[in-house]
Amino acid sequence: MSGPKAASAQLLQRGLVTLGLALALVLLIVLARRRLLTQEEQSRARRSLLVEILANVSEGLGRLETGLDDIAVRTAAAKNQLSRLTDARRQNLLACALLRERKVFQDEFARKKVDAASIDDPAKSNVS
């Protein structure tokens, strides 16, 4: 088949091959674009999830910071109360020591008084 029919058939084949290649290329472009759009949506979803996670972490850290501030305030109050109790304990120990010294002094004074009285009056020393 040589001649115009063969050339026409060959031209038709080339046209069909070119059309097939063009359709394949368009199909590849459409699929690639769809895939890129899907990846972009997934990327947006990941970013949104990361932002949400960071917001939750930030909120949790805020609550933790508030809790730590509350603990610090309570600790300071407890420290002040403990300091007051320690001061009161020291004062009580001092008062007890002074009362003991007073009692010892009174006992010694009473004993010296009895001894002095027994020296003055020997009959009183036999009473004890």
Backbone bond lengths (Angstrom), bond angles and torsions (degrees), N, CA, C in turn:
res aa  C-N    CA-C-N  psi(-1)  N-CA   C-N-CA  omega(-1)  CA-C   N-CA-C  phi
1 M - - - 1.436 - - 1.502 109.77 -
2 S 1.195 113.15 88.05 1.443 116.69 172.81 1.507 106.96 -114.53
3 G 1.221 113.97 154.13 1.441 118.06 -179.89 1.510 111.01 122.97
4 P 1.323 112.81 -163.59 1.458 116.34 -175.53 1.522 112.87 -67.52
5 K 1.319 118.24 -30.26 1.468 119.10 -179.64 1.508 110.17 -69.85
6 A 1.295 117.68 -40.27 1.460 121.63 179.73 1.507 109.88 -66.26
7 A 1.319 116.66 -42.02 1.464 119.85 179.14 1.508 109.84 -65.46
8 S 1.306 115.64 -38.54 1.462 120.00 179.30 1.519 110.30 -66.93
9 A 1.321 118.08 -40.02 1.466 121.90 179.36 1.515 110.09 -67.69
10 Q 1.329 115.48 -40.56 1.460 119.61 179.27 1.529 109.92 -66.16
11 L 1.317 116.98 -39.91 1.455 121.46 178.02 1.511 110.27 -65.60
12 L 1.315 116.64 -38.98 1.463 121.22 177.90 1.519 110.22 -65.00
13 Q 1.341 117.42 -41.48 1.467 121.04 177.92 1.517 110.81 -62.93
14 R 1.318 116.37 -44.46 1.467 119.72 178.73 1.522 110.70 -62.21
15 G 1.306 116.66 -40.89 1.470 121.28 178.43 1.518 111.04 -62.37
16 L 1.362 115.98 -42.86 1.469 119.72 178.92 1.519 111.28 -66.19
17 V 1.332 116.78 -40.93 1.474 120.47 177.77 1.521 109.28 -63.23
18 T 1.341 116.79 -44.38 1.465 120.60 179.17 1.519 110.21 -62.71
19 L 1.338 116.19 -43.64 1.470 120.03 178.19 1.522 110.69 -62.33
20 G 1.321 117.89 -41.61 1.474 122.20 177.74 1.519 111.08 -62.30
21 L 1.339 115.08 -44.46 1.473 118.96 177.99 1.527 111.18 -63.60
22 A 1.343 115.94 -41.29 1.466 119.81 179.37 1.523 110.01 -63.98
23 L 1.341 117.50 -43.19 1.472 121.00 178.16 1.522 111.01 -64.06
24 A 1.337 116.24 -41.19 1.472 119.63 178.15 1.527 110.33 -63.41
25 L 1.337 115.70 -41.44 1.462 120.02 178.86 1.531 111.00 -64.35
26 V 1.327 117.41 -43.77 1.470 121.20 177.73 1.524 109.91 -62.70
27 L 1.331 116.59 -43.14 1.463 120.58 178.88 1.525 110.74 -61.89
28 L 1.332 117.16 -43.50 1.470 120.84 177.48 1.527 111.10 -61.46
29 I 1.335 116.74 -41.77 1.469 120.50 179.43 1.524 110.47 -64.25
30 V 1.348 116.70 -44.10 1.472 120.53 179.44 1.524 110.34 -62.64
31 L 1.330 117.23 -45.26 1.468 120.24 179.71 1.530 111.43 -64.80
32 A 1.326 116.43 -40.53 1.466 119.75 179.04 1.525 110.61 -64.78
33 R 1.333 116.08 -41.34 1.468 119.10 178.73 1.522 110.91 -64.77
34 R 1.321 116.51 -42.65 1.467 120.46 178.86 1.528 110.30 -61.08
35 R 1.338 114.71 -42.20 1.471 118.86 179.60 1.529 110.85 -64.79
36 L 1.322 117.07 -41.96 1.463 120.78 177.53 1.527 111.36 -62.16
37 L 1.341 116.34 -41.67 1.465 119.82 178.09 1.528 110.83 -63.60
38 T 1.324 116.35 -40.79 1.466 120.65 178.33 1.527 110.26 -63.66
39 Q 1.328 115.88 -44.10 1.468 119.30 179.06 1.526 110.97 -64.77
40 E 1.327 116.46 -37.06 1.462 120.10 178.53 1.529 110.41 -65.48
41 E 1.329 117.04 -41.60 1.469 120.56 177.24 1.529 110.70 -63.11
42 Q 1.321 116.25 -42.74 1.465 119.70 177.90 1.524 110.86 -63.82
43 S 1.313 115.70 -39.93 1.464 120.28 178.84 1.526 110.17 -64.07
44 R 1.334 116.82 -43.10 1.471 120.76 176.62 1.521 110.80 -61.59
45 A 1.333 116.00 -42.66 1.465 119.82 179.29 1.528 110.39 -63.05
46 R 1.333 117.24 -41.64 1.478 120.60 177.82 1.522 111.09 -63.25
47 R 1.330 115.79 -45.15 1.472 119.22 179.09 1.522 110.61 -61.75
48 S 1.322 116.28 -42.19 1.463 120.28 178.58 1.521 110.66 -62.03
49 L 1.329 116.21 -42.76 1.464 120.51 178.25 1.526 110.70 -63.71
50 L 1.330 117.17 -42.36 1.467 120.62 177.93 1.525 111.36 -62.57
51 V 1.332 116.54 -41.50 1.467 119.97 178.21 1.524 110.04 -63.13
52 E 1.328 116.62 -41.63 1.466 120.65 178.57 1.530 110.83 -64.31
53 I 1.322 116.76 -42.88 1.471 120.62 178.33 1.523 110.08 -61.90
54 L 1.335 116.59 -45.58 1.468 119.92 179.09 1.524 111.49 -62.85
55 A 1.328 117.06 -37.90 1.469 120.03 177.62 1.524 110.19 -64.39
56 N 1.335 116.91 -42.45 1.465 120.25 178.35 1.522 111.27 -64.45
57 V 1.333 116.52 -41.74 1.470 120.23 178.33 1.524 109.83 -63.67
58 S 1.326 116.06 -43.17 1.463 120.43 179.68 1.526 110.55 -62.14
59 E 1.330 116.08 -42.86 1.466 120.20 177.96 1.525 110.52 -63.22
60 G 1.331 115.89 -43.16 1.466 119.77 178.12 1.516 111.65 -62.62
61 L 1.331 116.95 -41.12 1.466 120.29 177.63 1.523 111.01 -65.39
62 G 1.326 116.49 -36.28 1.466 120.09 176.66 1.517 111.22 -62.76
63 R 1.337 116.17 -44.25 1.474 119.59 177.88 1.516 110.62 -64.97
64 L 1.327 116.03 -39.72 1.465 120.17 178.78 1.524 110.66 -63.60
65 E 1.323 116.27 -42.30 1.464 120.33 178.66 1.522 110.61 -63.05
66 T 1.335 116.60 -41.85 1.461 120.33 177.24 1.518 109.98 -62.37
67 G 1.331 116.31 -42.62 1.465 120.18 178.20 1.517 111.74 -63.05
68 L 1.335 116.72 -40.76 1.467 120.18 178.75 1.526 111.03 -66.79
69 D 1.336 116.57 -37.71 1.465 119.43 176.12 1.521 110.25 -62.67
70 D 1.335 116.35 -41.92 1.465 120.93 178.09 1.526 110.50 -62.72
71 I 1.323 116.14 -42.57 1.473 120.17 178.18 1.524 110.11 -62.99
72 A 1.331 117.03 -40.39 1.469 120.39 179.58 1.526 110.80 -63.67
73 V 1.329 116.53 -41.13 1.467 120.17 178.52 1.522 110.21 -64.42
74 R 1.323 116.51 -45.53 1.473 119.87 179.66 1.524 111.17 -64.76
75 T 1.325 116.45 -37.82 1.468 120.21 178.74 1.523 110.41 -64.32
76 A 1.322 116.79 -42.58 1.468 120.36 178.57 1.525 110.40 -63.13
77 A 1.348 117.07 -41.84 1.464 120.30 178.60 1.528 110.60 -64.18
78 A 1.332 116.57 -42.72 1.469 120.11 179.12 1.530 110.60 -65.13
79 K 1.319 116.83 -37.70 1.468 120.93 178.68 1.528 110.25 -64.22
80 N 1.331 116.27 -43.00 1.466 120.00 177.63 1.522 111.04 -63.22
81 Q 1.331 116.42 -43.14 1.463 120.14 179.33 1.528 110.26 -64.43
82 L 1.318 117.17 -41.53 1.462 120.76 178.04 1.525 110.69 -63.18
83 S 1.322 116.46 -38.92 1.469 120.29 177.60 1.524 110.53 -63.04
84 R 1.340 116.56 -42.94 1.479 119.78 177.86 1.519 110.83 -64.16
85 L 1.339 116.70 -41.69 1.468 119.69 178.90 1.529 111.03 -64.81
86 T 1.329 116.62 -38.26 1.468 120.52 177.99 1.524 110.38 -64.32
87 D 1.330 116.44 -42.50 1.466 120.12 177.42 1.524 110.85 -62.48
88 A 1.334 116.35 -43.47 1.467 119.99 178.69 1.525 110.13 -63.32
89 R 1.316 117.72 -39.38 1.471 121.60 178.71 1.526 110.19 -63.58
90 R 1.325 116.99 -43.58 1.472 120.13 177.50 1.528 110.97 -60.49
91 Q 1.331 115.21 -43.89 1.468 119.10 179.60 1.524 110.68 -63.58
92 N 1.331 116.75 -40.70 1.469 120.10 178.22 1.526 110.82 -64.31
93 L 1.330 117.34 -42.27 1.468 120.20 178.11 1.525 110.91 -63.68
94 L 1.327 116.87 -40.06 1.458 120.63 177.65 1.522 110.47 -64.42
95 A 1.343 116.10 -43.56 1.466 119.68 178.71 1.526 110.27 -62.63
96 C 1.333 117.62 -42.19 1.471 120.97 178.65 1.528 110.32 -62.93
97 A 1.326 116.83 -42.55 1.467 120.23 179.35 1.520 110.61 -64.03
98 L 1.326 116.38 -42.17 1.468 119.43 178.50 1.522 111.39 -65.25
99 L 1.329 117.28 -40.62 1.472 120.58 178.19 1.522 110.47 -65.15
100 R 1.337 117.20 -39.56 1.459 120.55 178.18 1.534 110.11 -64.03
101 E 1.334 115.95 -44.98 1.468 119.81 177.59 1.524 110.54 -60.44
102 R 1.312 115.32 -40.99 1.476 119.20 179.12 1.518 110.36 -62.88
103 K 1.349 116.71 -43.98 1.467 120.37 -179.88 1.523 110.41 -64.21
104 V 1.352 116.67 -43.62 1.469 120.33 177.93 1.522 109.48 -60.92
105 F 1.315 116.27 -44.39 1.466 120.23 179.13 1.526 110.67 -62.18
106 Q 1.354 116.51 -43.58 1.469 119.62 179.44 1.525 110.83 -65.21
107 D 1.351 116.74 -40.92 1.472 119.52 178.65 1.525 110.51 -63.78
108 E 1.321 116.91 -43.91 1.466 120.21 178.50 1.523 110.49 -64.37
109 F 1.333 115.48 -40.67 1.463 119.45 179.14 1.526 110.23 -64.01
110 A 1.351 116.01 -42.41 1.466 119.79 179.43 1.523 110.18 -65.75
111 R 1.319 117.92 -40.84 1.457 121.40 179.27 1.537 110.48 -65.28
112 K 1.326 116.36 -42.10 1.461 119.94 177.87 1.519 110.39 -65.32
113 K 1.328 115.99 -35.45 1.460 120.62 178.43 1.519 109.58 -66.10
114 V 1.359 115.64 -42.70 1.467 120.16 178.71 1.523 109.15 -65.87
115 D 1.337 116.53 -43.30 1.467 120.04 178.86 1.528 110.73 -62.43
116 A 1.314 115.98 -41.16 1.462 119.66 179.22 1.520 110.21 -66.46
117 A 1.338 116.21 -37.89 1.466 119.59 179.46 1.515 109.98 -69.34
118 S 1.335 118.00 -35.59 1.458 120.33 -179.69 1.519 110.74 -71.30
119 I 1.308 115.35 -30.70 1.464 117.75 175.89 1.519 108.96 -68.25
120 D 1.318 116.35 -40.94 1.453 120.60 179.51 1.522 110.90 -72.24
121 D 1.309 118.82 -37.90 1.467 123.23 -176.22 1.519 108.28 -133.11
122 P 1.318 119.55 96.62 1.455 122.49 -177.09 1.516 113.03 -61.17
123 A 1.312 121.24 -21.52 1.461 123.17 -179.50 1.527 110.67 -67.09
124 K 1.314 118.16 -30.80 1.466 121.64 -179.00 1.523 110.74 -72.12
125 S 1.323 118.51 -27.43 1.456 120.56 -178.74 1.511 111.63 -70.51
126 N 1.347 119.88 -25.96 1.455 123.16 177.57 1.523 111.33 -75.85
127 V 1.311 116.99 -21.84 1.464 121.49 -177.67 1.517 110.42 -66.28
128 S 1.271 116.98 -36.92 1.457 119.32 -177.13 1.470 109.52 -77.81
